[in-house]
Amino acid sequence: MKKLLKLLIFVLLLGIAAYAGYRYFLPSMIASTLTSAEPSRLVPEKMQQQVKELRAKIDREVKEVPALLKETRLGIDDLEIIIDRANPEQFFNAIAELKTTTLTSTDQIFDICMKHIRIDGYDLEVFRGPFVRNTSVKNIREAVAKVNRDDMLTQVSVPVLKETAKQVLASSREKILAEMNR
């Protein structure tokens, strides 16, 4: 009986450790890999090129942040707060509706997202213009198709995206502020 109890406690502790790793450490580790200038030893050699391409894409996106902040009249601190307050469950609800809807326009897609995603203290409507201009129905359809193929990846990717965005903003803060003050 004592052995069984010890085994159950061990399995419970192992489960808690695995959950903590999945929920907290994995997103941080992946974000660090994507934002680091150096290749990670944790990434297999055959995937290094994909990571390099993702880093280049992140760098291109960072260059657009000052214009986005000026247009939305938000500061970099506001953007960090919005990222922190973003609730993955709300994103999953928006994705679920996008999966079951015939998508016809970027305004419609934005409306669906606005129906599900709320950030206390912020009106996300300020992002409609940039979203509509920089997103296409085709891109969203492709993203929804990817989500349909791998829901598990989606469950991991939202926390990873949050952590990556926070790390990118932190590491690019001075560059973004300098560009905004030009």
Steps between C-alpha positions, in 0.01 A plus 500: 500500500784742587672423169180574311457828687861598428454411133181711479673796664796461262270486196308804629822699549625393157171613348521838674860544379402406143206742505720782633756430230236497229314805627783728616849387404435379143357832376789688658756265352351519150472880522865525604599282206304716256628831633864405556757601240691176557373159389372286785658165579149378579385540139597213268737595218238432231266759661761774543413653159131525594592671828727739310213589263264555795755731663525700176120526486493618863760766418287623205191513722685699770579767241125552454423542871580875522256579216236278661541672836479845342188408305324346800623774734630238741833487674735206522395457864137470385599232253682306771194522727271384219724200437513419872123524541419297188308190601585195285152355562345801325726440199397134492133607501562740210686227310212258561255744343735576211517124430122475461438823308521570129756779500431775249683813615768617739244724671284193568803317640587796722139515623514132597823559690354808674198293606724262695814692594488766769788675674404688815569870465549498121278543198644260244302673225811719447661197334229461233671722241842333521338154513281557195788653301763241591296180507318312227213255514729249326764530776239451772350201318849346478559564871163344591584197282830461689314518830258233376793272418661532842294621795774394744745735331246780536467432873877546536541778244286772664707501823816480286382797291430701814840424649680561170323835451592607853864405449514669159356822642740493792805443282390752234362766735777756447497457122119537488502809724779660294304445179181638655681817611637576153 
